Amino acid sequence: MRKPNFRSLRELAKAVSETDAAFQGIYNDKDMQENNIRTLCGRIAGQEARKALSALSSDELKNARAGIRAQALIDAGYENLGQIAAATDVELQAVEGIGEKQIEAIRNIVTEFANSLSARVTIRLDASDPDRTSDNIALITELTNYINSEKIRRDALEAAKNLGDFATRVTESGMIRNGFRWFFSSAASKQNTLAIEEELHAFCGSAFFDRLMRLIDAYQAASHTSEEAAVEQFRANGAEYYAILENLGSAAGNRAFIYDSIPAQLAEEISATEVDLSGFSGTLRAYQLFGAKYILHQKKVLLGDEMGLGKTIQAIAVMSHLHTVSGGKGHFLVVCPASVLVNWARELHKFSRINTFIVHGQTADDALTKWQEQGGAAVTNYETLGRIVDRIDGRMKLFLLVIDEAHYMKNPDAQRTKYIRRLDNESERILLMTGTPLENRVSEMMSLIDYVRPDMADEVRSLAFISRLPEFREALAPVYLRRTREQVLKELPPISDEQEWCSLTAADLAAYAPAVLRGSFADMRRVSFLQDDLANSSKCIRMLELLEQAADDGRKVIVYSFFRETVAKVSQLLGDRCIGVITGDTDIGSRQLLVDRLGTAPGGSVLVSQIVAGGVGLNIQSASIVIFCEPQIKPSLESQALSRVYRMGQVQSVQVYHLLCPNTIDEEMISVLEEKQIEFDNFADESVVAGAYDNIMDREWVRSVVERERGRYLPVVI
């Protein structure tokens, strides 16, 4: 019987054992990384708490009933708790009447205040430290290491298990490791050793072992990210960082509001729902996980989260769960506006393992056939649904039907609504998604609820008269879930909104006055963009100044206008700094490519867009400066456009500029907008449906303002 090369055998066995140990280290490191993150969060929260102590008067010590001579401290210059916390015991003892026992009581009270403040601190990650010396940068780097390591851990999970099983088998094989034992061993033991030797040679020489080595190298790189690379990664995908903070339950205040009007028993049932996210490659925020559980538990619901809170990701998480628990079988159908078809397909590919088919255009029939044969997710738009509904209705079962921008089916008599209603019996679960605050539009809400939960329609309708009260929201809890940015995105950076009044130049006036005399409302709205040469446009002069500042600050910009001609002129004026233009003619795929291009472009780059085309269906967090060329007739247009930038994942403060000219139509429009602000607040956050206060610039108003403008400019022309 052939004797093995024992030295080689031991080296192979050692290689397998050390590789297995390395992989165990990859997974054991997770606890260490999480503890590092929590430690940094605690340190930052402590720093913020100490700053907050400075806002608390030393008078608070009088309420402690500990006999502390607060007035003596105040008279000695210790006016707030921050100053007291920073003082040494020796300094405090120098104050008349403050002894050791007093100092101990003071320290205890100040510590209680600090702990209470620390627990309420919301961590706001800030990558702006140029010297890379702050705990904030250290936290961003540690989070980056964790995020990148988790991706390796997810990718390597099955391989690590197979490696562990093989390493255990080698260890427990009882193989002979030296010639002395070989001489005294049985034939069976010798045969077993030769078999193990062959397996070790095959294993260590396999492509699988090579992959294990690459994964170890990848993990080393992933867990040791440079600060520069970490900052760039954070700026590109800040939402994931906050999701990690929240999921780790840091003591730093990043705990999400879930939903306060769901009855406790129902909330507990929903929270207990199991969700298998093994096939999901994203990281859900706490409120998003609750949303996914809500959809699964309630089965047919309306998700009304405000725009920018990730309704799409919640739907994909649900699909991933159903896809996994069904063994990769089943069909999902997403019906959405044509403008977001590509975005849905990209998100499904990015966050799930579900085969996705865009059923649209000339290839719609072929894509539908493949989807029906292979399963997975079909993404189609409202118009195409009419072409394919006959091949679904009564012919197949859907695990989940998703209707995005569900307010599009508010009219029960509309053809697209009728097509969707034909799929109710085919769908085990139905998810309607809309960012519109339906509490303000009860009739529309009733139409949607009647589709998903007809059994609840009469009850909800009977309570419509209290639609503004919490009781109404609680009655809706089994079918309607809505959260707002203010409730769940405590970490959003500040946003500033400024009116930039630009005095008319002679060229502006020469082009604007004739438009007034013609009574052209549309031309009047394009004040300062009417002339062919924008070099003397007051709005453009100010825009260029703002863009220079943006370039100096390394910020990216999106410029919005309602008018295609303004978009064309502005893009021509900007030249190379304009990375592209989005108009109504820009196809869906190209719009997303332009957004991607802005994401990788240098600071100072500009995307110019028609507000209707670029104000929906896109995520433009890479921009942090928004410029509106003129006031909009619908407040919702500006709000939607702003929501493309100021949404989950935005990590920079956002600056919004409205370019305006005094003594023009701009003044009239801004005046009305401000006058109606209270009414707008009920709708403008995200509504895409023209409501009673949305389309305020009606024909009567237009006629009256045109006449007022004519009266102002007629003497100038004469």
Summary of the structure (lengths in Angstrom):
residues: 718
radius of gyration: 31.7
end to end distance: 116.5
largest distance: 120.2
contacts: 2339
relative contact order: 0.07
helix: 59%
strand: 10%
